[in-house]
Amino acid sequence: MGQQKQSNVSVSSQRRWWLLVTVGAGLLLITLDNSILYTALPTLTAELGASGSAALWIINAYPVVMAGLLLGAGTLGDRIGHRRMFVIGLVIFGVASVAAAFSVSPEMLIAARALLAVGAASMMPATLALIRLAFDDERERNIAIAIWGSLSVVGAALGPIVGGTLLEHFWWGSVFLINVPIVVAALIATAIVAPRNDADPSKSWDLLSSVYAMVGLVGTVLFIKELAHFPQNWALIAIAAVAAVLGFVLFVRRQRRMEEPLLDFSIFRNKAFTGGVLAAAFAMFTIAGAQLIATQRFQLVEGFSPLQAGLLVAALALGALPSGMLGAAFLHVLGLRIIISGGLGLGALGLLVSIAAAASDILILLVTGFIITGLGLGGAFSVASAAIMGNAHPRKAGMAASIEEVSYEMGSLSAVAILGSLLTFVYMSAVRLPAGSPEVAGESLGDALAVAEGNTGLITAATAAFDTAYLVTMIVLGVMLAIGALVTNLLLRGYGLRSQSMKFAENH
């Protein structure tokens, strides 16, 4: 039955690759919007008069809402069709982009960012599910999924560059308005090259399960973010923790009682699938973490412009793009274990080089380290996607895609929350300000520079403390990635040989 359905939605060879270009355009929109505001936020908050709390939610509304909706959106796509979900998501994303670009208040922009997340959550599982359904040949499918994975990494890394470039020539709304022509082109291309809608009305979709999943995921995200925010709002942290626990407990209980659950936990019994999910999370944790701390350090300490800082972290994408392609090309020879765990290990080695660069203050060494890290993560991420989708039955393509993308979002969000918190904590612990310095200067380097008023002693002490915090955070990031390499290596034992790594379907 599954094979018959797959053959019914397959498309010609040429149209398959044009479909990949089309869904790739949608994926780039989603990943760019995750990081494009890193460089635009100071400008747009000044223009809109946003408070610090409002600025935080301008950034957070997008990933928080998307993380909460992803799992339900993927399974809904299995029911009503992934082509239809992709089109719906594109339309919502385009409308929300216009609303965001012409926002006249922080509240309007936050609402528009939340609506962008609804469109992104509708699109993202569909992009991967359409690839899984359209590419019948396993070798071609692995290459297509590898390209998809590389675009995810590249899009996240290019966000600050695109934002910085647009701000140098246009007003802040351009960072949203640039989405509109891409949405229009993708809608036209979808009508031409996408396979017919693969709706499966027999596939159940439970709204209440989606609500429980969203409550649990949003509660988790809020808990991490508020715990990392100084000063902490303990009442909100407690509410978020209760919501997370309650949401997930109710979700798990409901799934176990359903004949066709929103999330089939048995899928995690496949070690290749689980290893792929963890690899995606560790890869995005590393990319988001390195991007966050490096752009802050080089803008605040070295005086880089937003565009210059964006170009610096683009070294990750420079390494990731070719290795993503090579990983797919050699998967049938090397197998999952070598490429995934080896790629994460290579990424950790690159971070070691970057740590040496931080200690010696050699910029070219930092760039080299980031390129090495990108080389490792690009291959690991793209092959992780192949492992996840290759171990899912076509009727569960949306579910599998959603699980990967939840791990993607949680990896990024955890990096921003955990590493951002660590950066602030170490700075506050290490800073030794001159006598008489304003107390606020001990809270962050940004605050110290704002109140320094030419006090070189204060600036020197604050930047030295921040460099210490940067070095410690980079070390923690490297250790986390090394742990990821070890964990995936253990999970993927037996997937290092060609004959074993290619048995995705049988292992499901």
N, C-alpha and C positions, 0 to 999 in steps of 0.2 A: 504493500500500500504506500509506504513512504517512498519507495523507488519510483512507483508510478507517478506520484505527485511531483517528485523532483523532475522527471522527464517532461511532464506537462508544462513546467514553468521555465525550462531551459531555453536559451536563446542562441542565435548564431555566434560564431567565434568573434567576428568583428564587433557585433553589438555588445557582446559581453564586456569587451575592453572599453568601449565607449560608456557602458554602464558604470564601470569602475571609475572613470573620469568624473562622471556625474555625481555619484555618491561621495567620491573623494572631495569634490567641491563643497558638498554639504558638511562633511567632516571637518574640513579646514575652517569653515565658518564657526563651528561649534568650539573647536579647540583654540582658535584665535581669540574668541570672546572670553575665554577663561583667563587669559593673561594680558590682553591688549590694554586693560585699564591700569596696569601697573605704572605705565608712563604717563597716562592721561589723567589720573586721579587728582594730582595737585591742581591742575588747570581747571578741570570741570568743577571741583569743589569750591574753588575761589569764585568762579563765574556764577555758581548757583547759591553761594553762601551757605554751604552745607557744614553742619557741625561734625565733630570727630566721630560721633556715634553714627550719624547719617552716612558719612564717608565709608565707615566700616560696612554698613549694610548695602551701599552701592556696589561694593566688591562682592559681598557674601551672598546677596540675594540670588545671584545666578547659580553658583555651585550648590547651594543648600537646597533650593527647589529642585534642581535637576537630579541631585542624588536621591531625593525622596521619590521622584516619579519614575526613574529609569526602569526599575524591575517590573512595575505594572505596565509600563508602555511597551516593553518588549513582548510580554505575553499577550497583551491586547493586539499587537501586530500579528501574532500567530493566528488570532481569531479573525480579524477584519482584513488582514492582508498587509504585508510590509510595504508594498508600493503605495497603497493608500495612506499608510502612516507617514511615509516619507514626504508625500505631497502635503498632507495636513501640517506636518512639522515645518516645512519650507514656508508655507503661507503664514503661519503664526510667527515664525522667525522674522519674515520680511516686515509684517505689520508692526511687530514689537521694535524692530530696528528703527523705523521711522519715528515711532513714539519716543524712543530713547533719545534720538538725535535732536528732537525739538522739545525736549522736556524743559519746563519753566520753573521747576522746583525740585528739591531733593526727593520729596515723596513721589513725585511723578516718575522720576528716573528710577527709583527703587522698584516701583510697580512695573515699569517697562522692562527692567532687568529680570524680574520674576517671570514676566510673560515670555521673554527670550528663552528662559530656562524651560518653559513648557514646550516651546517649539523644538529646542535642542533635545529634550528628553524623548519627544516623539520621533525625531529624525535618527538619533544616534544608533539605537538598536537596529533600526531598519537598514542603515547603511551596511552593517556587517551581515545581517540576515539575507539581504538581497544578493550579496556576493556569495554566500553559502549556497543559496538556491540556484543561482545562475551558472556557476562554474561547476560542471559535472566532473571534469577531469581533475584528479587529486593534485597533480603537479601544477596545473594552471591555477587551481584554487589556492594552493599554498603561496604561490607568487602573488596572486591578487590580494590575499589577506596580509601578506608581508608589506605590500605597498600601502594598504590601509593602515597597518601599524606604524609604518614610517611616517605617514602623513600626520598621525596623531602626535608623534614626538616632535616633528618639524613644526606643526601648527602651534603647539604649546611654546616652543622656543622662539618662533617668529613673532609672537604677539607683541612683545615690547618693542621690537624693531618697527613693525607696522605702525604701532601707536606713536612712537617717537617721530617717525617720518611724516605722518599725517599732521601732527601738531606743529611741525616746523613750517607747514605751508597752508594749513586750513584751521578752522575753529574746531573746538573739542567734539562737536556733534558728528564730525566726519568719521570718527572711529566707529560709529554705528551705521552711518549712512552708506559706508562702503559695502555693507552687506547686501543692499537692495539689488544692484545689478547682478550680483552672483546668484541671488535667489531667483530672479527672473530667468536667467540663463539655465539654471538647474531645473526649473519647472518645465521649460521648453524641451530640454534634453530628456527629461524623465518621460515625457509624453511620446518621444520618438524611440528611445532605446531600451526602456525598462521592460521587463517581462510583464505579462498580464498579471493583474492582482491575484495573489495566492491566498485568498480568503479561505478559512476553514471554519465554517459556522459550528461544526461539531466540537471544536476546541473551546472548552469552557474558560471564562474569564470572570474572576470574582472581584467585584468592586471593593468589598469589605477587606479582602486580603491586601489589596493595593493601598487602602487607607492605613491599615496596620503597618505595612512596610514603610510607608511614607512617614508615619509618626515615629517609628523606630529609628529610621535613618536620619531624619531631620533632628530628632532629639540627640542622637549621637554627634552629629556635626555641630550643633549648638553647644553641647557639653564641651567638646574639644576646643572650640573657638573661644568660648567664654572663660574656660579654665586658663587659656593662654593669654587672655586679655588682662592688662593691669590698669586700674585695680579690678579685682574680680567682683562680679555681681553674684554673690553666693546664693541668693534666692533663685535667680535665673538658672544657675548651675544645677541646683537641686531639682528644679522643675524639669530641666532638660534631661537629667539622669533618670528621673521617674518615667518621663515620657519614652525614653529610649528602651528602658527595661520592659515597661508595660507593653509598648508597641511590638517588640520582638517576641515576647512571651505569647501574646495573643496571636501573632502571626504564625509562629511555629505550631501552636496548638491547632489552629485552623487548618494549616497545610496537612498535618498528619491525619485529619479527619476527612479530607477531600479525596475523591477518586482522581481528579485531575487538578493537582495543586498549582498555584501560581509559581511556586518554586519547588521542584522535585529534588529533595536533599540527597537522593540516591546518586545523583549525578556527580557528587563529590567523592563517591567511592572510587571513581576513576582517578588514579594518581596523576596521570598526564593532564587531565582537566584541572585538577586542584593545583598542580605545579604551575600550569599556565596562568591561572588566576593570581597566584601569589607573585609570579614573576612580573606580571603587568603592574601590580600594586607597588612592588619594590622599585621598578623602573620609574614610574611616575612620581613616587616619593622622592627619588634622587633628583630627577629633572626639576621638579618644582622647588625642592629645597635648595639646590645649587643656584637656581635662577633667583630665588628670593634673597639669599644672603649675599650673593656676589653683586647683584645690582644695587643693593643697599650700600654695601661697603665701598664700591667704586664711585658711586654718586656722592656719598656723604664724606668719605675720607679723601679720595683722589680728585674730586671735583668733576667727574665725568658727566656729560649731558645724558638725558634719558636715552637718546639714540645711540650714543657711544656705549652705554651700559648694555643696551639691548644687543648691539653688535657683538659685545664680549661674550655674552651667554649663548649667542648663536653658534659658537664653536661646538656646542653639544649637538646641534642639528647638523653641522658640517660633518661630524663623525657618524651620526645616526643614519643618515640617508643611504650611503653606500652599503653599510653593514646590514641594513634591513633587507636590501635586495640580495646580498650575498647569502644571508641566512636562509632565505627562501630557496635560493638556487642549490644550496648544499644540504638542505634538510634531509633529502632522501638518501644522502650518503653518510652524514654525520649523526643524524638522529637528534632527538629533543634534548637529551641530557647535556651533551657537549655544548650545544649552541646556547641553551638557556642558562644553565648554571655557569658555564664557561664565560658567557657574555656578561653576566652579573659580576663574576670574579674579575674580568678585565675592567669593568666599570669601576670596581673598588680600587684596582691598581691605578687607574687614571686619577681617582680622587686622592690617592696617596701622593701622586705627582703634584696635584693641585695644593695639597697641604704643605708640601715642601716649598712650593711657590709662595704660599702665604707667609711661611716662616722667613723666607729669604727676600720677599718683595720683588720677585722677578715676573713681570707680566707675561712674557713669552712662554715661560714655563707653565703658568696658569692656563693659558690658551691651549698649550700642548696637552695638559692633563685633561681639560674639558673635551678635547677632540678624542682622546683615548677613551674617556668615559662614554662619550657618545657612540663610539665604535662598538663598545660592549653592549650598551643598552639598546641600540637600534636593532641589532640581531636578536637579542633576547626578547624584546617586546614584540617584534614581528612574528617570530616563531611561537611565542606564547599565544598569540592570537590564533595561529594555525592549530595549536594543540587544543585550545578551547573549542573552536568551531568544528574541528575535525572529530571531536569526541562527542558531539551533540547530534542527535537524530535531526533530519531536516524539519520535522514537525515541531522541534524544540529549538529551532535556530534563534527565535526571538528571545527565549529564556536565556540561552547561553550567551548571546550578545549582551543582554542586559547585565548579567552577572559580571562579565568582563568590564563593562563600562562603570558599574558600581565600584569595582575594585580600582579602576582608573581614577574615578573622582575621589574616592576615599584616600587613595595614596597621595593625591595632590593636596587635598584638604588637610590631611594629617601632617604633611610636611610643613605647610604654612603655619599650622597651629603649634605643633610641637617644636619645630626648629625656630620659629619666630619667638616663641616663649623662652626657649633656651638662650637665644641670642640676647634677649632683654635681661634675663636673670644673670647671666655671666657678666654682662656689662655693669649691672647694678652692684654686683659683688666685687668686681675688679677695679672700678673707678675710684681714684683718689684725687679729689678735687682740691685746689688751693683754698686756704682759709678765706672765708667771706664769700665764696661762690654761691649763687642762687641754688636753693635745694632742688629745684626742678631739673637742674643740669645732671643730677645723678640718676634720673629715670631713663633717659635715652640720649643717644648722640644727637638726634635731631633737636631735642629740647636744649641740649647744651650749646649747640651752634646757634640756636635762635636767641639765646640770652647772653652769648659770649661778649658781644659788643667790642670786639678787638682784643679781648683778654687772651693773649697767647698761651699763658700758663693753663688756663681752663681748657682751651682747645686742644693743647698737647695732651693733657691728662685724659680728656674724653676720647680722643681718637686712639690713644694707646689702649684704653680699656676696651674700646670697640674692636680693635684688631685682635686682642686676646679672645674676646667673645666669638669673633669670626673664625679664628683658628680652632677653638674648642668645638664649635658647631660643625665645622668641616670634618673634624675627626669623628664626631658622633655620626655624621652622615656616612662617612666611609665605613665605619663599623657596622651600621645598619645594613648597608649594601652587601658587605661580606657575609653577614648572617643570612641574608636572602640567598646568596650563592650556595651556602652550605645546606640550607633547608631544601631548596629546589634540587640540589644534587642528591639528597637522600630520597626525595619523593620520586625522582625520575630514574632511579636504578632500574635497569632493564630496558630503558629507552635510549640507550646509546648506540645500538646496532640498527642497521637499516631494516632488517627483517622485523624487528620489534617496533621500531618507531613508526612504521607505516601502517600499523594495524589499529588505526584510530577507531574506525567504525566497530570493529569486533570487540574493542575494549570497553565500549560504552555500556 
